[in-house]
Amino acid sequence: MKKAKVLTILFRDFIVYQNIFNLASAYTLMNYGAYSFPYIFWIKVLGYGVLGLWYYQSRQHRLYFYHNLGWSMRKLIVAALVIDLFTLSLLLILTNVLT
């Protein structure tokens, strides 16, 4: 399977929850300005923790699917972080430009 298709399958499960944390970060940036980056960092760290635990507890059977495709847990986590940080940075740049 192609990497993009595998990542699409991975993100279908938690993209809504991830976007909630992204929007909370954008809201924090909009209200508090440049001083809000430590708060945004902690919002995202807590969000990653909650989503990681939730996914590991409720969707553990799907991890075998990725393992059979040759994806390790480390690859999955790094890919999810890179994609989320990319979308978060785009959202924060857009929020900063609009305010």
C-alpha positions as CSV (number, residue, x, y, z in Angstrom):
1,M,0.0,0.0,0.0
2,K,1.1,3.5,-0.6
3,K,2.2,5.6,2.3
4,A,-0.4,8.3,1.7
5,K,-3.2,5.7,1.7
6,V,-2.0,4.2,4.9
7,L,-1.8,7.6,6.6
8,T,-5.3,8.4,5.4
9,I,-6.6,5.3,7.0
10,L,-4.7,6.3,10.2
11,F,-6.1,9.8,10.3
12,R,-9.7,8.9,9.6
13,D,-10.0,7.7,13.2
14,F,-8.9,10.8,15.0
15,I,-8.7,13.8,12.6
16,V,-11.8,15.4,14.2
17,Y,-10.3,15.3,17.7
18,Q,-7.0,16.5,16.4
19,N,-8.7,19.5,14.7
20,I,-10.4,20.3,18.0
21,F,-7.0,20.8,19.6
22,N,-5.8,22.7,16.6
23,L,-8.7,25.1,16.8
24,A,-8.2,25.5,20.6
25,S,-4.6,26.5,19.8
26,A,-5.7,29.0,17.1
27,Y,-8.2,30.4,19.5
28,T,-5.5,30.8,22.1
29,L,-3.2,32.5,19.6
30,M,-6.0,34.8,18.5
31,N,-6.9,35.9,22.1
32,Y,-3.4,36.1,23.7
33,G,-1.1,36.8,20.8
34,A,2.6,35.8,20.6
35,Y,2.7,35.2,24.4
36,S,0.4,32.2,24.0
37,F,3.0,29.8,22.4
38,P,3.8,28.0,25.7
39,Y,0.0,27.5,26.2
40,I,-0.3,26.2,22.6
41,F,2.6,23.8,23.2
42,W,0.9,22.4,26.3
43,I,-2.5,22.1,24.5
44,K,-0.9,20.1,21.8
45,V,1.2,17.9,24.2
46,L,-1.9,17.1,26.3
47,G,-3.9,16.5,23.1
48,Y,-1.3,14.1,21.7
49,G,-1.3,12.3,25.0
50,V,-5.0,11.9,25.2
51,L,-5.4,10.9,21.6
52,G,-2.5,8.5,21.8
53,L,-3.9,6.8,24.9
54,W,-7.4,6.7,23.4
55,Y,-6.2,5.2,20.1
56,Y,-4.0,2.6,21.9
57,Q,-6.8,1.6,24.2
58,S,-9.8,1.5,21.7
59,R,-8.1,0.7,18.4
60,Q,-5.3,-1.6,19.4
61,H,-6.5,-4.2,17.0
62,R,-5.8,-1.8,14.1
63,L,-2.1,-1.6,15.1
64,Y,-1.7,-5.1,13.8
65,F,-2.9,-3.9,10.4
66,Y,-0.1,-1.3,10.3
67,H,2.4,-3.7,11.7
68,N,1.6,-6.2,8.9
69,L,2.2,-3.4,6.3
70,G,5.6,-2.8,7.7
71,W,4.8,0.3,9.8
72,S,6.3,0.4,13.3
73,M,4.8,2.4,16.2
74,R,7.6,4.9,15.8
75,K,6.9,5.4,12.1
76,L,3.2,5.9,12.9
77,I,3.8,8.4,15.7
78,V,6.4,10.4,13.7
79,A,4.1,10.5,10.6
80,A,1.2,11.6,12.7
81,L,3.3,14.3,14.4
82,V,4.7,15.7,11.2
83,I,1.3,15.9,9.5
84,D,-0.3,17.5,12.6
85,L,2.4,20.0,13.1
86,F,2.2,20.9,9.4
87,T,-1.6,21.5,9.6
88,L,-1.2,23.3,13.0
89,S,1.5,25.6,11.5
90,L,-0.7,26.5,8.5
91,L,-3.7,27.2,10.8
92,L,-1.6,29.4,13.2
93,I,-0.1,31.3,10.2
94,L,-3.6,31.9,8.9
95,T,-4.8,32.9,12.3
96,N,-1.9,35.3,12.7
97,V,-2.5,36.9,9.3
98,L,-6.2,37.3,9.9
99,T,-5.9,39.0,13.3
